[in-house]
Amino acid sequence: MKFTAAQIASILNGTIDGDASIEVSQLSKIEEGTMGSLTFLANPKYTPYIYKTNASLVIVNNDFVAEEDIAPTLIRVPDAYQAFSTLLEFYNNQKAAKAGIEKTAIIGEETAIDDSAYIGHYVVIGKNVTIGKNVSIHTHVVIEDDVTIGNDTVVFQHSTIHSSTTLGDFCVIHGGCVIGSDGFGFAPKEDGTYKKIPQTGRVVIEDHVDIGANSTIDRATLGETRICRGVKLDNQIQIAHNVEIGANTVIAAQSGVAGSTKVGSNCVIGGQVGIIGHLKVGDNVRIQGQSGVTSNIKSDQALYGTPAMSYKDYIKSYIFFKRFPSIVKRLEALEKQPHE
């Protein structure tokens, strides 16, 4: 696909410095730009590259001031990074623009699929499923009975959406996700074995949620597991039964939230964080990677460590952790001194 500078400026509501008719057909990093490519400059550390890049078109901030001659055409916008992100989204949507149902797909009875949706090869869709406008369901996805998928949502290859799950609008479910699998519920018996507790609830995923590859979200035992609007989950994340993740919270890879815990809105949770069950985490909480959370957390806290503690206290304590061997040697030396 080819686009002119004028077309791209129109998409981004930007202004052009240079040749508005110049065409680009690919995207590149600024240090690797070639003729016919488009790139952007957002980080000041990369400013020297704009004077020697071979890219044909560069997106820059409105306040960018050139100190040398520049060969590429510029598109000026308030935020170059956000504008480039918008352009990537537009580019992906153009590439993925398909509609219709492939012949190898299997569609259940009483299922409503909007004419603008795309159902890929070898997709299996159960009974009483509703799929909205501009939805893309990619190859080898399984969607069980009574699932509802909102408008403009994408489900990538080899994902499974179990029965009674609801996906909102503008969601992205990356490859290999399992949504609505049984929660981890087993009751111990007198003979030392375990009896499985039926998981009869569901999963609700609100609008504008991204779920990374190979992540799992369990259905509730009773009621629902809920992922609120704007949540972003990285790859390989486990969300257990009856968990609620508040709006616009971000969780990095390999983290896990145990059953019935409620995480607030606008939290940032690092990679490999573990949060035990039946806790309440407030809003605007920051948890550093590899922390273990074992108690309730009030809003506006920053935590680190296992068990997690105040971030500032952890950093202060870590100074002593590193010095601990020398401190022990000093204590042993003091103990060996003769007492008066």
N, C-alpha and C positions, 0 to 999 in steps of 0.2 A: 504494500500500500504506500502511495505517495501523498504527501501533504505539502502545501505551500506554507511559507511563513505567515501569510495573511490568514489562512485557515486555522493555523495553530493559535495565532494571536486572538482570533475570534473565540476559540474554545476557552482560552485562559483569560479573556478580557484584558489582554496585555497591549502594549504599544510597541511599535517596531522601529528599530534603528538599523537602517540598511535596506537591502533588497527584499521587498515584500513578496516577490514572485519566486524566490528561490525555493527549490523543492528538496525535501528530505524523505528518506525511505527506511531509516533505521535509527535506533537509539544507541548511545555510547557513553562511556565515562569520558570526562573532559580530557584526561591525559591520553586517551586512546581514540580520540575523534578522527574520523576520516571524511572525505568529501561525500556529501549526501547524508550525513548523520546529524542527529540533534542531541544536544547534551545540556547540562545546566551548571551554574556556579552558585553554591550556597555557602560552603565553608571557606572562610578567608584564606585558609592554608593552601587552597588550590588556585588562588588568584593568578600566580605566575603562568599556569597552563593556558589561561584564556588568550595570552599573547602569542602562543605558539601552536595551539590546537589546530588541526585540519578540519574540524567539524564545520559544517555549513551554517549551523544555527545554534545559538546558545541562549538559554533562559537565564536572566539575571534579575537581581533585586532592583527596584526603582532607584535606590540611592547609589547604585554602582557608578563609580567614576573611573574612566579609563585613564591610565597614566602613560600608555603607549598606543600606537596604532593597533587596531584589531581587525582581522580579516573577516570573521564570521558576521552574519547578521545577528542582531540582538533582539530578544523579546523581553521587555521590561514588565515586571509584575511586582506586587507588594511582597510576596514570599516565594522565592524561586523553588525552594524545596517542596512546599505544598503544591505549587503549580506543576512541577514535574510529576509528583504523585498523582495529581488529577489527570495528567496526560497519560501516564502509565495505565490508569484505570480505563480511560477512554480507548487506548490502544488495545488492551486486552478484550474489552467489550466488542470492539470491531472484529477482532480475530475470532471470537467465540460466538459471533452472531449467527445462530442456527435456530431453526424451528422445525417442528415435526417429530414424528415417532419412527425410529428405525425399525425395520422389519423383524429384527431378532429380539426386540423387546417383548415382554410378556406383561399384559395389562389386565388387572382384575376387574370384576364386575362392579357396577355402580361407582366407578371412578371418574372424576371430573378433571380434565387436563385442559388448560387454556390453549387456544390455537397457537399462541406465540411461544409456548414452551418447547424445549428440546429434550427428547428422551433418547439416550444413546443406545448403542448396541448391547444386548444381553442384560439390559436392566429388567428387574423383576419388581412389579408394583402390585400390591395386594388389593383387597376390596375396600370400597368406601374411602378412597384416598382423594384428596383435593390438592391440585397443583396450580398455582397462580400464574400470572403473566410474566413472560420473559424468564422463566425458571429454566436452568440447565441441569439436567441429571446425566452424569457421564457414565461411561462404560462400567458394567458389572456392579452397579449399585443395587442394593435390595431395600425396598421400602415396604414395610408390612402394613397390615390393615389399619384403617381409621387414622391415618397420618394426614396432617394438614401442613402444606408448605406455602408460604406467602409469596408475594411478587418479588421478582428480581433476585432470587436466591440461587446459589450454585452449590451442587453437591458433587464432589469429585470422586474419581474412580475407587471402587472396592469399599465404599462406605456402606454401613448398614443403619437404617433408621427403623427402630422397632415400633411395634404397634402403639397407637394412641399418643404419639409424639406430635408436638406442634412446633414448627419452625416459622419464624416471622419473616418480614420483608428484608431484602438486602443482606441476607446472611451468606457466609461462605463456610462450607464444611469441606475441609481438605481430605485427601485420600486416606483410606483406611480407618476412618473414625467409626466408632460404634456408639450410637446414641439410643438410650432406652433399654440397655441390657439390665438384667436383674441386679438389684442392690445386694450387698454382701450381708445377708441375714441368715444366721444359723443359731438354733437354740441347743445348748448342751443337754444331753440325756444322761440318765444315771449310769448307763453302761459305758460312758466315755465317748460315745459317738454323738453326731450332731443331726438335728432335724432341720431341714430347710424351711425357712419362713417364706411363704408366697409373697412376691413383690407385685402388688396390685395397682400401684400408682402410675404416674406418667412423668414425662419430661416436657417442660415448656421453655423454648428458646425465643427470646424477644427479638426485636428488629436490630439490624446492624451489628450482629454478633459474628465474629470470626473464630473458628475452632481449628486448631492446627492438626497436622497429620498424625494419625494413630492415637488420637486422644479418645478417652472413654467417659461417657456421662451416664450414670446409672439411673434407672427409674426409681421413683419413691416406693417405699414399703406401702404407705398410704398417702394420699394427697399428691404432691408434686415436687420434683427437683426443678429449680428455676434458674435460668441464666438470663439476667436482665439486660436491658437495652445497652448496646455499645460495648459489651464485654469483649475482650480480645484474649484468647487462650492460645498459647504456643503449642508446639508439638509434644506428644507423649505426656499429656496431663490426665490425671484421674480425678473426676468429680464424683463423689459417692452419693448414695441415696438420700433424698430429702435435704440436700445442700441448696443454699441460695447464694448466688454471686451477684452483688449489687451493680448498679449501672456504671459503665465506663471503667470498671476494674480491669487491670491487665495482669496476667499471670504468665511467667516465663516457663520454659520447658522443664519437664520431669518433676513438676510439683504435684502434690496430692492434697485433697481436702476430704477429710473423713466425714462420716454420716451425720446429718442434721446440724452441721455448722452453718452459721449465717455470716457471710463476708459482706462488708458494707460497700458503699459506692466510692469510686475514684481511688481505689487502693492500687498500689503497685507492689507486686509480689515477685521476688526473684526466683531464679531457677533452683530446682531441687529443694524447695521449701516443703515441709510437712506440717499440716495443721490437723490436730486430733479432733475427734468428734464432739458434738454437742457444745461447741463454743460460739461466742459472739464476737466478731471482729468489727470494730467501728469503721466510720468513713475516713477517707484520706490517710489510711495507714500505709506505711512503707516497711516492707520486710526484706531484709537482705538475703541473698542466695544462700542456700544450705542451712537456713535457720529451722529450728523446730519449735512450733508454737504449741504450748500445753496449757494455756490459761486464757481467759477472756482478755481482749485488748480494747482499750478505749480509743475514741477517734483521735486523729491527728498525732499518732505516735510513730516513731521510727525505731525498729527493732532489729537485733542481730544476735546470733548465737543459738546454742541448744543446751538447755531450754532458752528460748529467746528472751532477751532482756533489752533495756533501753540501749539504743545504738551508741550513745555517748558513753554510757557505763561500760559497754562491751569494749570499745576502743581503749578506754582508760585501763580496763582490766587486762587487755591483751598485752600491754606494755609489761605488766608483771608476769604474765604467762611466759613471755619470751625470756625474762630474766630469772625465772623460777629456779633453774639448776644452780645458778651462782648464789641465789639467796639461800638455798638449802646448804650449800658449802659453807657460807658465812655462819649460818646457825650452828652447823656441826662444829665449826672451829670455835665458836663461842662456848659451846657446851663442854669442849675439851679443856678450856682454860680453868686453872685452879680457882676455887671459890675462896673468898676472903672469910 
